[in-house]
Amino acid sequence: MADIERPRNKVQNIYLNEETHATLKALAKHKEMTIQKTAAELLEEMQPVMQEIVNAFESIKRGKSTQDALQAFMAKSLHMTADSLEKDEK
């Protein structure tokens, strides 16, 4: 991910269980980044998937069947993964 400075929104502290914290700490060490920056980067990379989860919940609330919403979510997720793999190859 390119280091493009974007406006940031501050988030309050989050509390993690020991296992998650240890994993995040180890990942941050490997990436030579702070835990906070590593967590922010992960969340930003996951944003498109989180948005699709929100879309699925909204579809269900509007009356779409859970099965149809799940299928649409999975299809979109697979397309996003394929697109990501194509970008990585270039």
Backbone as a chain_set.jsonl record, in Angstrom:
{"seq": "MADIERPRNKVQNIYLNEETHATLKALAKHKEMTIQKTAAELLEEMQPVMQEIVNAFESIKRGKSTQDALQAFMAKSLHMTADSLEKDEK", "coords": {"N": [[0.84, -1.176, 0.0], [0.623, 2.158, -0.889], [2.269, 4.914, 0.665], [0.387, 7.249, 1.065], [-0.551, 10.295, 2.257], [-3.468, 10.716, 3.968], [-6.437, 12.275, 5.221], [-7.083, 11.521, 8.614], [-9.203, 9.798, 10.877], [-9.637, 9.85, 14.271], [-9.73, 7.089, 16.451], [-11.083, 5.687, 19.365], [-9.394, 3.928, 22.057], [-8.912, 0.423, 21.646], [-9.611, -2.803, 22.914], [-7.949, -5.829, 23.073], [-7.908, -9.417, 23.05], [-5.39, -11.496, 24.608], [-4.139, -13.261, 22.769], [-4.764, -12.217, 20.211], [-3.591, -9.697, 20.46], [-0.881, -10.428, 20.786], [-0.382, -11.594, 18.289], [-0.816, -9.413, 16.564], [1.179, -7.715, 17.505], [3.477, -9.214, 16.847], [3.228, -9.25, 14.052], [3.456, -6.516, 13.526], [6.085, -6.14, 14.325], [7.459, -7.688, 12.4], [6.837, -6.187, 10.153], [8.087, -3.91, 10.733], [6.777, -1.737, 11.908], [4.633, 0.349, 13.921], [2.346, -0.994, 16.365], [-0.113, 0.284, 16.291], [-0.122, 1.504, 13.743], [0.044, -0.762, 12.154], [-2.377, -2.049, 12.801], [-4.186, -0.111, 11.863], [-3.541, -0.136, 9.13], [-4.291, -2.769, 8.44], [-7.08, -2.641, 8.913], [-7.798, -0.685, 7.039], [-7.13, -2.005, 4.668], [-9.005, -3.989, 4.772], [-11.353, -2.654, 4.455], [-13.0, -2.612, 2.021], [-14.131, -5.196, 2.119], [-15.425, -5.111, 4.596], [-17.331, -3.176, 3.946], [-18.889, -4.601, 2.122], [-19.969, -6.492, 3.85], [-21.568, -4.816, 5.417], [-23.318, -4.01, 3.372], [-24.57, -6.471, 2.857], [-25.928, -6.945, 5.295], [-27.665, -4.746, 5.208], [-29.173, -5.39, 2.938], [-30.509, -7.678, 3.841], [-32.033, -6.539, 5.894], [-33.723, -5.04, 4.318], [-35.315, -6.971, 3.338], [-34.348, -8.964, 1.681], [-33.534, -12.385, 1.198], [-31.592, -14.191, 3.604], [-29.908, -16.149, 2.574], [-29.674, -15.376, -0.144], [-28.471, -12.863, 0.209], [-26.079, -13.647, 1.384], [-24.968, -15.179, -0.689], [-24.608, -13.17, -2.615], [-22.765, -11.572, -1.258], [-20.584, -13.358, -1.043], [-20.013, -13.772, -3.757], [-19.268, -11.172, -4.571], [-17.058, -10.833, -2.897], [-15.329, -12.814, -3.893], [-14.872, -11.768, -6.451], [-13.551, -9.4, -5.747], [-11.251, -10.479, -4.599], [-10.126, -11.795, -6.801], [-9.642, -9.563, -8.458], [-7.751, -8.272, -6.873], [-5.666, -10.13, -6.91], [-4.985, -9.998, -9.606], [-4.006, -7.374, -9.747], [-1.777, -7.633, -8.121], [-0.167, -9.245, -9.683], [0.693, -7.603, -11.695]], "CA": [[0.0, 0.0, 0.0], [1.435, 3.363, -0.993], [2.165, 5.806, 1.811], [-0.241, 8.508, 0.674], [-1.141, 10.901, 3.439], [-4.892, 11.006, 3.872], [-6.981, 12.692, 6.513], [-7.332, 10.401, 9.515], [-10.188, 9.958, 11.937], [-9.147, 9.202, 15.481], [-10.595, 6.077, 17.046], [-10.739, 5.436, 20.766], [-8.642, 2.702, 22.314], [-9.606, -0.853, 21.549], [-9.045, -3.805, 23.8], [-7.806, -7.099, 22.379], [-7.5, -10.524, 23.902], [-3.933, -11.661, 24.596], [-3.695, -13.934, 21.554], [-4.852, -11.255, 19.108], [-2.565, -8.674, 20.698], [0.434, -11.015, 20.499], [-0.273, -11.76, 16.838], [-0.679, -8.078, 15.991], [2.502, -7.237, 17.894], [4.458, -9.934, 16.04], [3.097, -8.761, 12.683], [4.022, -5.171, 13.502], [7.545, -6.285, 14.402], [7.933, -8.135, 11.081], [6.658, -5.108, 9.177], [8.836, -2.768, 11.255], [5.79, -0.67, 12.078], [4.006, 0.341, 15.241], [1.125, -1.796, 16.449], [-1.227, 1.138, 15.869], [-0.089, 1.668, 12.287], [-0.261, -2.074, 11.591], [-3.821, -2.254, 12.954], [-4.853, 0.814, 10.942], [-3.327, -0.632, 7.768], [-5.147, -3.946, 8.253], [-8.476, -2.209, 8.802], [-7.974, 0.006, 5.762], [-7.117, -3.013, 3.612], [-10.233, -4.773, 4.896], [-12.526, -1.781, 4.301], [-13.953, -3.049, 0.996], [-14.854, -6.383, 2.6], [-16.35, -4.651, 5.636], [-18.444, -2.509, 3.271], [-19.759, -5.642, 1.571], [-20.713, -7.05, 4.992], [-22.614, -3.825, 5.702], [-24.301, -4.117, 2.291], [-25.336, -7.709, 3.057], [-26.864, -6.703, 6.4], [-28.7, -3.816, 4.741], [-30.047, -6.145, 2.03], [-31.36, -8.539, 4.674], [-33.002, -5.666, 6.575], [-34.699, -4.598, 3.32], [-36.188, -8.091, 2.994], [-33.697, -9.985, 0.873], [-33.291, -13.579, 2.009], [-30.226, -14.31, 4.113], [-29.145, -16.974, 1.625], [-29.355, -14.546, -1.317], [-27.512, -11.836, 0.623], [-24.796, -14.329, 1.582], [-24.432, -15.518, -2.007], [-24.144, -11.929, -3.242], [-21.547, -11.191, -0.541], [-19.508, -14.272, -1.432], [-19.661, -13.489, -5.155], [-18.533, -9.903, -4.603], [-15.77, -11.08, -2.244], [-14.481, -13.552, -4.827], [-14.467, -10.83, -7.497], [-12.549, -8.499, -5.173], [-10.024, -11.263, -4.449], [-9.558, -11.975, -8.14], [-9.113, -8.276, -8.881], [-6.555, -8.029, -6.078], [-4.615, -10.998, -7.422], [-4.563, -9.467, -10.9], [-3.19, -6.197, -9.486], [-0.507, -8.098, -7.569], [0.633, -9.836, -10.746], [1.194, -6.546, -12.587]], "C": [[0.89, 1.247, 0.0], [1.213, 4.245, 0.232], [1.663, 7.167, 1.361], [-0.898, 9.069, 1.917], [-2.593, 11.263, 3.162], [-5.366, 11.511, 5.217], [-7.332, 11.463, 7.347], [-8.414, 10.779, 10.51], [-9.694, 9.188, 13.146], [-10.202, 8.243, 16.016], [-10.136, 5.882, 18.479], [-9.964, 4.14, 20.89], [-9.523, 1.486, 22.107], [-8.882, -1.846, 22.448], [-9.088, -5.15, 23.094], [-7.488, -8.193, 23.384], [-5.995, -10.739, 23.707], [-3.415, -12.274, 23.296], [-3.697, -12.98, 20.358], [-3.777, -10.183, 19.253], [-1.178, -9.205, 20.358], [0.653, -11.174, 18.998], [-0.05, -10.418, 16.161], [0.702, -7.502, 16.291], [3.589, -7.902, 17.058], [4.426, -9.458, 14.588], [3.729, -7.38, 12.547], [5.552, -5.226, 13.531], [8.115, -6.711, 13.047], [7.853, -7.024, 10.045], [7.449, -3.853, 9.548], [7.951, -1.53, 11.327], [5.292, -0.709, 13.517], [2.77, -0.557, 15.2], [-0.057, -0.982, 15.926], [-1.278, 1.27, 14.348], [-0.431, 0.346, 11.595], [-1.763, -2.341, 11.652], [-4.592, -1.363, 11.98], [-4.731, 0.324, 9.502], [-4.216, -1.841, 7.48], [-6.607, -3.552, 8.069], [-8.738, -1.505, 7.47], [-7.983, -0.977, 4.599], [-8.404, -3.826, 3.61], [-11.491, -3.953, 4.615], [-13.475, -2.234, 3.201], [-14.77, -4.274, 1.422], [-15.843, -5.985, 3.68], [-17.56, -3.957, 5.014], [-19.408, -3.518, 2.675], [-20.554, -6.343, 2.669], [-21.855, -6.117, 5.367], [-23.714, -3.914, 4.643], [-25.169, -5.351, 2.454], [-26.354, -7.532, 4.181], [-28.008, -5.785, 5.96], [-29.677, -4.511, 3.791], [-31.016, -7.02, 2.811], [-32.426, -7.705, 5.373], [-34.069, -5.158, 5.611], [-35.575, -5.747, 2.844], [-35.567, -9.157, 2.115], [-33.425, -11.2, 1.762], [-31.822, -13.617, 2.433], [-29.354, -15.087, 3.141], [-28.735, -16.154, 0.399], [-28.323, -13.473, -0.976], [-26.125, -12.452, 0.81], [-24.16, -14.695, 0.244], [-23.882, -14.283, -2.714], [-22.839, -11.463, -2.588], [-20.374, -12.056, -0.982], [-19.059, -14.003, -2.873], [-18.831, -12.215, -5.252], [-17.145, -10.082, -3.997], [-14.811, -11.816, -3.178], [-13.998, -12.659, -5.96], [-13.386, -9.879, -6.975], [-11.21, -9.214, -5.011], [-9.34, -11.456, -5.79], [-8.947, -10.684, -8.648], [-7.803, -7.959, -8.16], [-5.388, -8.871, -6.583], [-4.095, -10.505, -8.767], [-3.676, -8.247, -10.708], [-1.816, -6.599, -8.976], [0.413, -8.661, -8.633], [1.275, -8.787, -11.648], [2.383, -5.849, -11.999]], "O": [[1.809, 1.357, 0.812], [0.107, 4.313, 0.768], [2.431, 8.126, 1.285], [-1.708, 8.399, 2.558], [-2.897, 12.02, 2.24], [-4.76, 11.208, 6.244], [-7.83, 10.471, 6.813], [-8.522, 11.932, 10.929], [-9.371, 8.004, 13.047], [-11.396, 8.543, 16.031], [-8.939, 5.908, 18.767], [-9.886, 3.354, 19.946], [-10.727, 1.52, 22.362], [-7.683, -1.722, 22.699], [-10.129, -5.563, 22.581], [-6.883, -7.944, 24.427], [-5.405, -10.224, 22.758], [-2.378, -11.858, 22.779], [-2.739, -12.945, 19.586], [-3.131, -9.808, 18.275], [-0.387, -8.514, 19.715], [1.747, -10.917, 18.496], [0.805, -10.295, 15.284], [1.319, -6.874, 15.43], [4.521, -7.235, 16.608], [5.474, -9.284, 13.967], [4.443, -7.103, 11.584], [6.224, -4.455, 12.846], [9.124, -6.171, 12.595], [8.705, -6.931, 9.16], [7.484, -2.875, 8.802], [8.316, -0.444, 10.878], [5.509, -1.684, 14.235], [2.226, -0.84, 14.133], [-0.902, -1.506, 15.201], [-2.344, 1.161, 13.743], [-1.114, 0.336, 10.571], [-2.356, -2.803, 10.677], [-5.544, -1.815, 11.344], [-5.699, 0.363, 8.744], [-4.822, -1.932, 6.412], [-7.289, -4.062, 7.18], [-9.782, -1.71, 6.85], [-8.751, -0.812, 3.65], [-8.843, -4.298, 2.561], [-12.586, -4.512, 4.545], [-14.684, -2.241, 3.432], [-15.959, -4.37, 1.118], [-16.977, -6.463, 3.688], [-18.684, -4.123, 5.489], [-20.621, -3.314, 2.718], [-21.695, -6.747, 2.442], [-22.977, -6.564, 5.606], [-24.9, -3.897, 4.973], [-26.376, -5.294, 2.216], [-27.512, -7.925, 4.037], [-29.168, -6.018, 6.298], [-30.878, -4.247, 3.836], [-32.2, -7.095, 2.483], [-33.587, -8.108, 5.44], [-35.193, -4.875, 6.025], [-36.481, -5.539, 2.036], [-36.211, -10.167, 1.832], [-33.12, -11.05, 2.946], [-30.937, -13.143, 1.721], [-28.2, -14.729, 2.909], [-27.589, -16.226, -0.044], [-27.415, -13.201, -1.762], [-25.118, -11.849, 0.439], [-22.952, -14.539, 0.064], [-22.821, -14.337, -3.336], [-21.92, -11.017, -3.275], [-19.291, -11.542, -1.263], [-17.863, -14.008, -3.166], [-17.808, -12.186, -5.937], [-16.165, -9.549, -4.518], [-13.627, -11.486, -3.248], [-12.85, -12.768, -6.391], [-12.42, -9.588, -7.679], [-10.156, -8.627, -5.255], [-8.124, -11.301, -5.905], [-7.853, -10.698, -9.211], [-6.864, -7.441, -8.764], [-4.259, -8.388, -6.674], [-2.897, -10.585, -9.037], [-2.689, -8.089, -11.426], [-0.809, -5.994, -9.343], [1.634, -8.573, -8.51], [2.29, -9.056, -12.291], [2.93, -4.935, -12.616]]}, "num_chains": 1, "name": "protein.A"}
